[in-house]
Amino acid sequence: RDLTPRSIIMVPRSSGGGEAVKLIDFGISRLQLLTANPNSPPSSIVAETESFQYLSPEQLNGLRELDPRSNIYTLGVIAYEAITGKLPFEGKDFGDLTFNILREDPVPVESLAPESSSPFVQLITKAMARSPNARFQYAEEMYAAISNWASRAGIARAALECGVMEWPDQDPEEPISSERASTAELRSQDDEPT
């Protein structure tokens, strides 16, 4: 549950060419090891505490029973940072950062990146909802919503797949069509009939 941008790498696929996404180096687990070692240089510990900026509100509240919605929140934070170049929440120390994540709203993506796609911003906003119940409930739902957005934006499905595993019953040549896709679909105000 310690996902950060540094945990995501691209590696060559073993077959078929292209690249695949891999998750590595779960930072908070490493932080526990670093802080347990009195010989760890302070700079190593500071670098690892950057992971806290990607923690979900429920992680910061100390919830022991986390579910995939916590990772969905983190993916939203990573997408926010990728689009805007800034983290949604910062603080002068851990307490300040925690307060901001738990109580404040981030600067809207549109304010920092006005050229961003409104439907994609809605995906980020939903992924980063403070309440887990308001987020995508599972990764497939988020993937279906991203796929639907990409299809409307003219982005080929193959361009999205970068290591995403297919569902066993899903033909890779067919568009995503499942109950999850229909519940995940987000429509922008521009798509609404006037």
C-alpha positions as CSV (number, residue, x, y, z in Angstrom):
1,R,0.0,0.0,0.0
2,D,3.0,2.3,-0.4
3,L,2.6,3.4,-4.0
4,T,4.5,6.5,-5.2
5,P,5.8,7.6,-8.6
6,R,9.2,6.2,-7.7
7,S,7.4,2.8,-7.4
8,I,6.3,2.8,-11.0
9,I,8.8,1.8,-13.7
10,M,8.6,0.9,-17.4
11,V,10.4,-2.3,-18.4
12,P,10.7,-4.0,-21.8
13,R,8.1,-6.8,-22.3
14,S,9.5,-10.3,-22.5
15,S,7.5,-11.0,-25.6
16,G,5.6,-8.9,-28.2
17,G,7.8,-5.8,-27.8
18,G,6.8,-2.6,-26.1
19,E,7.0,-1.8,-22.5
20,A,5.1,-3.0,-19.4
21,V,4.4,-1.2,-16.1
22,K,6.0,-2.7,-13.0
23,L,5.6,-1.7,-9.3
24,I,8.8,-1.8,-7.2
25,D,10.4,-0.3,-4.1
26,F,7.5,0.2,-1.7
27,G,8.8,3.2,0.2
28,I,7.1,3.0,3.6
29,S,8.3,-0.5,4.1
30,R,11.8,0.7,3.3
31,L,11.3,3.6,5.7
32,Q,10.6,1.2,8.6
33,L,13.9,-0.5,7.8
34,L,15.8,2.7,7.5
35,T,14.5,4.2,10.8
36,A,15.2,0.9,12.6
37,N,18.8,1.2,11.5
38,P,20.7,3.9,13.5
39,N,23.4,4.1,10.8
40,S,20.9,5.2,8.1
41,P,21.9,8.6,6.7
42,P,19.3,11.3,7.4
43,S,19.1,12.1,3.7
44,S,17.8,8.5,3.1
45,I,15.1,9.0,5.7
46,V,14.0,12.4,4.3
47,A,13.7,10.9,0.8
48,E,11.6,8.1,2.0
49,T,9.2,10.3,4.0
50,E,8.2,11.9,0.6
51,S,6.0,8.8,0.4
52,F,3.7,10.3,3.0
53,Q,2.4,12.8,0.4
54,Y,0.8,9.9,-1.5
55,L,-1.0,8.3,1.5
56,S,-4.7,8.1,1.5
57,P,-6.8,9.8,4.2
58,E,-7.6,6.4,5.7
59,Q,-4.0,5.5,5.9
60,L,-3.3,8.8,7.7
61,N,-6.2,8.1,10.1
62,G,-4.4,4.8,11.1
63,L,-7.0,2.4,9.6
64,R,-5.6,-1.1,9.7
65,E,-8.1,-2.7,7.3
66,L,-7.2,-1.0,4.0
67,D,-8.6,-2.0,0.7
68,P,-7.8,-1.3,-3.0
69,R,-9.6,2.1,-2.7
70,S,-6.5,3.4,-0.8
71,N,-4.3,2.6,-3.9
72,I,-6.9,4.2,-6.1
73,Y,-6.6,7.4,-4.1
74,T,-2.8,7.2,-4.5
75,L,-3.1,6.8,-8.3
76,G,-5.3,9.9,-8.3
77,V,-2.5,11.8,-6.5
78,I,0.1,10.5,-9.0
79,A,-2.2,11.6,-11.9
80,Y,-2.8,15.0,-10.3
81,E,1.0,15.5,-10.0
82,A,1.6,14.2,-13.6
83,I,-0.9,16.7,-15.0
84,T,-0.1,19.7,-12.9
85,G,3.5,19.3,-11.9
86,K,2.6,19.8,-8.3
87,L,1.5,17.6,-5.4
88,P,-2.1,18.2,-4.3
89,F,-1.1,18.6,-0.7
90,E,2.0,19.8,1.0
91,G,2.9,20.8,4.5
92,K,5.9,22.1,6.5
93,D,5.9,18.9,8.6
94,F,4.1,15.6,8.8
95,G,1.4,17.0,11.1
96,D,0.7,19.9,8.7
97,L,0.7,17.6,5.7
98,T,-1.7,15.2,7.5
99,F,-4.1,18.0,8.3
100,N,-4.1,19.3,4.7
101,I,-4.8,15.8,3.3
102,L,-7.6,15.2,5.9
103,R,-9.3,18.6,5.8
104,E,-8.3,20.7,2.9
105,D,-9.2,20.6,-0.8
106,P,-6.4,20.6,-3.4
107,V,-6.1,23.4,-5.9
108,P,-8.3,22.4,-8.8
109,V,-6.4,20.7,-11.6
110,E,-8.0,23.2,-14.1
111,S,-6.4,26.1,-12.2
112,L,-2.9,24.6,-12.5
113,A,-3.3,23.0,-16.0
114,P,-6.1,24.8,-17.8
115,E,-5.4,22.8,-21.0
116,S,-6.3,19.5,-19.2
117,S,-9.3,17.5,-20.4
118,S,-12.3,18.1,-18.2
119,P,-13.5,14.5,-18.3
120,F,-10.0,13.3,-17.3
121,V,-9.9,15.8,-14.5
122,Q,-13.2,14.3,-13.3
123,L,-11.4,10.9,-13.2
124,I,-8.7,12.3,-11.0
125,T,-11.1,14.1,-8.7
126,K,-13.1,10.9,-8.2
127,A,-10.0,8.8,-7.6
128,M,-8.9,11.4,-5.0
129,A,-12.2,11.6,-3.1
130,R,-11.6,11.9,0.6
131,S,-14.2,9.2,1.3
132,P,-13.3,5.8,0.0
133,N,-17.0,5.2,-0.8
134,A,-16.9,8.2,-3.3
135,R,-13.9,6.8,-5.2
136,F,-13.8,4.1,-7.8
137,Q,-14.5,1.0,-5.8
138,Y,-12.0,-1.3,-7.6
139,A,-9.2,-1.0,-10.2
140,E,-11.3,-2.4,-13.0
141,E,-13.8,0.3,-12.5
142,M,-11.1,3.0,-12.8
143,Y,-9.6,1.3,-15.8
144,A,-12.9,1.1,-17.5
145,A,-13.5,4.8,-16.9
146,I,-10.1,5.7,-18.2
147,S,-10.7,3.5,-21.2
148,N,-14.0,5.2,-21.9
149,W,-12.4,8.6,-21.6
150,A,-9.6,7.6,-23.9
151,S,-12.0,6.2,-26.5
152,R,-13.9,9.5,-26.6
153,A,-10.6,11.4,-26.8
154,G,-9.4,9.3,-29.7
155,I,-6.7,7.5,-27.8
156,A,-6.2,3.9,-29.0
157,R,-6.9,1.2,-26.4
158,A,-3.4,-0.3,-27.1
159,A,-1.8,2.9,-26.0
160,L,-3.5,2.5,-22.6
161,E,-2.5,-1.1,-22.1
162,C,1.1,-0.6,-21.1
163,G,1.3,-3.7,-19.0
164,V,-2.4,-3.8,-17.9
165,M,-3.5,-7.3,-17.6
166,E,-6.5,-8.3,-19.6
167,W,-9.6,-9.7,-17.8
168,P,-9.8,-13.4,-18.6
169,D,-13.0,-13.0,-20.6
170,Q,-12.0,-9.8,-22.4
171,D,-10.9,-10.0,-26.1
172,P,-8.0,-7.5,-26.4
173,E,-9.3,-6.3,-29.8
174,E,-12.8,-5.4,-28.4
175,P,-13.6,-2.2,-26.5
176,I,-14.2,-2.6,-22.8
177,S,-17.8,-3.4,-22.3
178,S,-19.0,-4.7,-18.9
179,E,-21.2,-3.7,-16.1
180,R,-18.2,-2.1,-14.6
181,A,-17.6,0.0,-17.6
182,S,-21.1,1.4,-17.6
183,T,-21.0,2.2,-13.9
184,A,-17.6,3.8,-14.3
185,E,-18.4,6.0,-17.1
186,L,-18.1,9.7,-16.2
187,R,-19.6,12.3,-18.4
188,S,-18.5,15.9,-18.6
189,Q,-20.9,18.7,-18.7
190,D,-19.8,19.1,-22.4
191,D,-21.2,15.7,-23.1
192,E,-24.6,16.4,-21.5
193,P,-27.4,17.4,-23.8
194,T,-28.3,21.1,-23.4
